[in-house]
Amino acid sequence: MARSPQTSKSPGRRRAPTEVADDCTISPAVPHAALPELLFRRDRDEELRIREYVEWQAHDETVTHCEKVATEAVLGRKMDAWDVYTDKARWWVITEPTNLYRQDLFPSLDYTISFHAGVMARMMSQREAGVPAAERRLLAAAWRRWEQAAEALDHSDEAEEFQAVGMRCRECLIALTKAFASTAVTPPGTEAPRGADFRSGRSLSQTP
């Protein structure tokens, strides 16, 4: 019995993809210098302060764009986060107090805010008078009471403790007035202050 001849199927040839004419094009990125004019919400005065601050700190750079991107309340303070472009780098600027961080070193904004809050909290806990020691010696008694009041404030958490801080501040004012009442401090021809008389010639110890 003769076999019927087998038919072999050759694999089909793939068709070349058909090119479709398309007029759609991807536009180039908007230049940073043009972005400020495209913002919907923009506080020009606040933006100007940030621009001046960055160019003051990074004195060899020019700001091309800055935009507020976040606001958080941390430790009772409102902190604004700005995304700032310059002609040489990109920065985070966080307020308040204001500081800037290069984004290549601080790529995460959330981490940068946490870092900023921690640094500022430690800085604010250091109560430095910012006055030369020679000048502080002229008002040694008042400075000592001021430092005691500041230290007591750091450790206060009850109403009575805060009231005690107020009393220490009053003692500081009295010591300051006594120091200015001396002839060595009061200018010639000027009436010397009187004891606890803080306002309009009336002593705080007197009954209004």
Buried (B, 14 or more C-beta within 10 A) or exposed (E): EEEEEEEEEEEEEEEEEEEEEEEEEEEEEEEBEEBBEEEEEEEEEBBEBBBEBBBEEBEEBEBBBBBBEBEBEBEEBEBBBBBBBBEEBBBBBBBEEBBBBEBEEBEEBEEBBEBBBEEBEEEEEEEEEEEEEEEBEEBEBBBBBBBBBBEBBEEBEEEEEEEBBEEBBBBBBBBBBBBBBEEEBBEEEEEEBEEBBBEEEEEEEEEE
